[in-house]
Amino acid sequence: MSDMLMAPKIHNQNILNRALEHSRQQNIVLPTFTELAFPQRISIEIQDQLRGISPNEPHPLNLFRIHWYNSHEHNGSLDHPLHLEVPSSISGVKTRIIVALGDAFPMIAAHKVLAAYGCLVTRLVTGQFDPRNNKAIWPSTGNYCRGGVAISRILGCRGVAVLPEQMSQERFNWLEQWTLEPEQNIVRTTGSESNVKEIYDVCDELEKEKTNIILNQFNEFSNYLCHRNITGPSLEQLFTNIAGKNQRLRAFITGTGSSGTIAAGDHLKNTFGTKIVATEPFECPTMLNNGYGEHNIQGIGDKHIPLIHNVMNMDYVIGISDSGPELMNILFNTEEGHQYLIDRTGASSELLKSFKHVGISGLANIQSAIKLAKYAKMDENDVILCVATDSAQMYASEVEHSKSRFFNYKLGSAEVAEIFGRTLSGCEPAHVMELSYPERERIFNLGYYTWVEQRGIAIDDFNRRKHQEFWNDISDQKTKWDELIQQFNKQVSSR
C-alpha cells in the first residue's frame, strides 16, 4: 500500500503501547464504524450511561453519540436520522426534498465531528498518534476543526484548530470555549472560505515540529471511508423509512467541502442507483468552469479538488450564488420572514421554526435540489436527499450582515417577498452541469495541480483514483478497521 493510504495494521507498537496506557487512564472506549452506522448495536450498558451525560460535555462516552440517529434532546437513538422535508408550497416543485440534519451530533452540533473521529481513531489504533506527546492539527474552514478539537479533548490530548480569519464569529466563540489555551490552539489564516492553500501553507510550517500531526480532511481517506460506511447506510435507512409507494431516491446532494460527506453518495448509488450531485459556489466555479474566486457559503467548496473526492462517480455539479443562502438565512430566521411564508405558502409556524436546524450550506443544498428537480423534470415519485451540516445558530451574526449588505438593515414585507422570489419561487435551473465522462475527467485533472505539483503525491497514486475499484477497496477495509478498534478496546480493558 502506498504512502497515500493508511494501511489497517499496526505501524508502531511502542507508540501504540503509550496510546493504550493513556486510554486506560482516561477511561476511553472507542466505538467501531459499524456501531456508529447502526447505533442499536451499541451495548445497552453504554446506552444507559449516556442518558446521564450531556451531549455538550467532553466525556469519552460521547464518542458513542457520533452518529446520525440522535434526537435534539439526546434521550436515545431514533429509528432513522433526524430530517425535515421542504414542502412543495415553499420549494415550488412536486419532488420531495428531504434534508438530513447534522446539528444533533454531539459537542459541535455538526456532523463534521464524525470525520474528525474517523481521521484520528485510525491513527490511534495503528500506533501513529501518541496522545501524550503529539498535537493534533486540524486544518479546515470551521466545522471539521471544531470536531477535531472536541475529539482531542475527549481523548485527553491537545488539538489545534487552523481556519480562515473570516469565518463566522460563532465558530471562534465555540473554539475559545473548548480549547484549553485559545491563543496557542486557534490559528487564524488569511482569507475566507475559499482560501485553503493558505491553510496548507500554515500547516506546512507547523509540520516542521515533529510532534505535530496534521489531520488534513482533504486528503485523509479515513474521512471518505467513515462517510461511505456510516453516513451512507444511515441515509439509506432514512429513505427507506420515509419513502412512499413507488418513490425512488433520484439524487443525493451535498457541498463538496472536503469531499467526505459526498462519499455517502457512492453507497446510495450502489444501493438505489442514486445520482450524486455536488453543490458549488458560483462565485468560485472550480468544477463548473475551472475557476477561482471568493464566496461566503461556509463549508461548501474551496477552490481545489480534494484528494479524497471520487470525481469519476459524480453525475451533476450545480452552481449556487452565495447571495441565495444568505438571503434564505434571513427568510427562515426572522419574524418578518416567517410571517411572509405563513401568509404566502400556508406553512405552519412549527415547520418554519424547524429550519433553524439548517445552516448556510444546507440552504444552498436546498436550492440545488430545486434546480435539479426542475432541470430533470422530476415529479412527486422522486425523492432528493440532501444534508444540512450544521444549524442556523452557527450563522446568527450573518443575518445582520446580510440585512446590511442587501437591504441597508431595512426588512419589511417588500424585502422578504423579494427574497422569496429570488431564492425559491424564482429559483431556475441555471448553472446545472450534467457530467459526461469528459467532464468528469476534466474535473479529475484539476486535482493534479494541488496534489501532484504542490503536495507531492505520486502520479501513479493520483491516477489510481480514477477507478471505482480503488474506492471500493477503501470501503471494504471497514471490517479490518473495526477489528483494530475492538482489539484496542480489549487491550485497554485488560489491565
C-alpha angles and dihedrals in degrees: 000000000000125000088254090073131051111232116223095240139093108283101177121014094191093056090044091053090054090048090051093051091047091050091051090055092047094046091235123174117180124217117227121235088249092056091052092048091047107024092179084078092063109109118268089234092060093042090054093049091051091063089072096046125085114235087226094058122100090235119147093233090061085079084078090061093060094109142093097254100077123119118221087250091053092220096138141315121305127225090247136004121289113262146154129220121223106225119231090241088067101032096043092221133096093226116105110246111198120188118201108214119227098182094088091071110111129261099001100037090228132095093236088089085075092061091046091053092048093050096049101037092057090055094043097054094045097053096254099116127052108199092202100050107021128077118214111226112204113195115189146117094263125295100054093053089049088052090049093051090050093050090046091053091050092050092047096242135115119269126192121201118212115189142142116280093232097062118118117294090234090067092054092045090056093047092050089056096046104039114083093217108023096185092056100030101048114068116188116204130197119277138002142290094315097049098093097139089062088056090051091050092054091047090052088058093046091049090063085078101077095212090062114093114198112216100191109186091202095066104022105108089199085074090058093043097052095047094047091048100035110024092037097057090039092057090044087058091048093054093045090054099046102035118111126215113300092005118140133200099240101172146008115208130192139142113261097232102149090346092243100115093044087064086077085070090066089059093045092047091052090048104038107008088250119176115241114226129187121204112215131185108250090215088063103035099178098149095029098050112001083256144145139204142115130287141168104227092117114217099012114097139343120203095269142063112255116233091234094055111114091213096168091065096054122110106187142017117200124194119219123185112230089233088070101064091034090059093042088053087061093045096052098038106046132072090235091055094048094049091051092050092048091052096041103039106018090237115161122248089237092056093048091051089056089066087074083083091065120082131197097282091046090055089051089054090052089054089049090052091053091049093048093047090054095041095050093037092236122182141200092290091062125087126197119197120201137166136241104201095193141354137268088257088078089059104040091121090052092066092068092042090053093046087054094045097049107023109018087248093302113128119174138134093289093053096048090046088054090051092051091050095046099045109026120013090033097041102128127188095258121145094022111146119192105204122234120188092266090052092051090049091050091054091044090053092055088069090064093078095055102037106032104028099034106023101033101238111164112255093232090054091047092052095047087071090073092075125076091219088069092057094041090054090054091050092048090058090074092095092054092048091050090051091052091049091049091048090050092051092048092052092047091054096041097082 
